[in-house]
């Protein structure tokens, strides 16, 4: 039984997800909602992309904090890119870069694989 497993981590891929932040910060005290949302996004990306190194775009951070520390958006559309880490002393071979995508409505949106070309 010599099935050669190919690591999904080696794939460089970009996907779009909709994350339901409201349920992830439910019950969190007001002064900790935005920081918790940032941590939850990182945990979501780690779970879906399998990379420990998760980097958030500054515009995504602005989007989370736009309505203050306690006014976290209910949902966010995220574009997550898994990229190779070309730095010399990198501990991880890959990292994930997360960006916010502006959409008019979240209705009917599914996870999409984006072509890098």
C-alpha positions as CSV (number, residue, x, y, z in Angstrom):
1,X,0.0,0.0,0.0
2,X,2.4,2.7,-1.2
3,X,0.1,5.6,-2.0
4,X,2.2,8.6,-2.7
5,X,0.7,11.6,-0.9
6,X,1.0,15.0,-2.4
7,X,1.1,17.8,0.1
8,X,-1.8,20.2,-0.5
9,X,0.4,22.8,1.3
10,X,2.8,23.0,-1.6
11,X,0.0,24.4,-3.9
12,X,0.0,28.1,-4.5
13,X,-3.6,29.0,-4.7
14,X,-6.0,32.0,-4.2
15,X,-9.5,31.5,-2.9
16,X,-12.4,33.8,-1.9
17,X,-14.3,33.0,1.3
18,X,-17.2,34.7,3.1
19,X,-16.6,34.6,6.8
20,X,-19.4,35.1,9.3
21,X,-17.8,37.3,11.9
22,X,-20.9,38.0,13.9
23,X,-21.1,34.4,15.2
24,X,-17.4,34.4,16.0
25,X,-17.5,37.5,18.2
26,X,-20.9,36.7,19.8
27,X,-20.7,37.0,23.5
28,X,-17.3,38.8,23.5
29,X,-17.2,42.0,25.5
30,X,-17.3,45.2,23.5
31,X,-13.8,46.3,24.2
32,X,-12.4,43.1,22.8
33,X,-14.5,42.5,19.7
34,X,-12.3,43.9,17.0
35,X,-9.1,42.3,18.3
36,X,-11.0,39.0,18.7
37,X,-12.2,39.3,15.1
38,X,-8.6,39.7,13.9
39,X,-7.7,36.5,15.8
40,X,-10.7,34.6,14.5
41,X,-9.8,35.6,10.8
42,X,-6.3,34.3,11.4
43,X,-7.7,31.0,12.9
44,X,-10.1,30.6,9.9
45,X,-7.3,31.1,7.4
46,X,-5.1,28.7,9.3
47,X,-7.8,26.0,9.2
48,X,-8.6,26.5,5.5
49,X,-5.1,27.1,4.1
50,X,-3.0,25.1,6.5
51,X,-0.3,27.8,7.0
52,X,0.9,29.0,10.3
53,X,2.1,32.3,8.8
54,X,-1.0,34.4,8.2
55,X,-0.6,38.0,7.1
56,X,-3.5,40.5,7.0
57,X,-3.7,43.3,4.5
58,X,-3.7,46.8,6.2
59,X,-6.9,47.6,4.3
60,X,-8.6,44.5,5.8
61,X,-7.6,45.7,9.3
62,X,-9.1,49.1,8.4
63,X,-12.3,47.4,7.3
64,X,-12.6,45.5,10.6
65,X,-11.9,48.6,12.7
66,X,-14.0,51.0,10.5
67,X,-16.9,51.1,12.9
68,X,-14.8,51.1,16.0
69,X,-13.7,48.4,18.5
70,X,-17.2,47.1,19.1
71,X,-18.8,47.6,15.7
72,X,-17.3,44.6,13.9
73,X,-19.0,43.9,10.5
74,X,-21.3,40.9,10.5
75,X,-19.7,39.3,7.4
76,X,-16.6,39.9,5.4
77,X,-15.6,38.6,2.0
78,X,-11.9,37.5,2.1
79,X,-9.5,36.8,-0.7
80,X,-6.9,34.4,0.7
81,X,-3.7,33.8,-1.3
82,X,-1.3,31.0,-0.3
83,X,2.2,32.0,-1.5
84,X,5.7,30.8,-1.3
85,X,7.9,32.3,1.3
86,X,11.1,33.5,-0.4
87,X,12.7,35.1,2.6
88,X,16.1,33.6,3.5
89,X,15.5,32.6,7.1
90,X,11.9,31.7,6.8
91,X,10.6,29.2,9.3
92,X,7.6,28.3,7.1
93,X,7.8,27.5,3.4
94,X,4.4,29.1,2.7
95,X,2.4,32.0,4.0
96,X,-1.2,33.2,3.6
97,X,-2.1,36.7,2.6
98,X,-5.6,37.9,3.4
99,X,-7.3,40.8,1.7
100,X,-10.8,42.2,1.9
101,X,-13.1,42.2,-1.1
102,X,-15.9,44.7,-1.5
103,X,-19.2,43.1,-2.5
104,X,-22.7,44.6,-2.7
105,X,-24.4,41.7,-1.1
106,X,-23.2,38.4,0.5
107,X,-26.3,36.5,-0.7
108,X,-25.6,33.4,-2.7
109,X,-21.8,33.8,-2.6
110,X,-19.8,30.5,-2.5
111,X,-16.1,29.8,-2.0
112,X,-14.3,30.5,-5.3
113,X,-10.9,29.6,-6.6
114,X,-9.3,32.6,-8.3
115,X,-7.0,32.2,-11.2
116,X,-3.6,33.8,-10.6
117,X,-3.1,34.8,-14.3
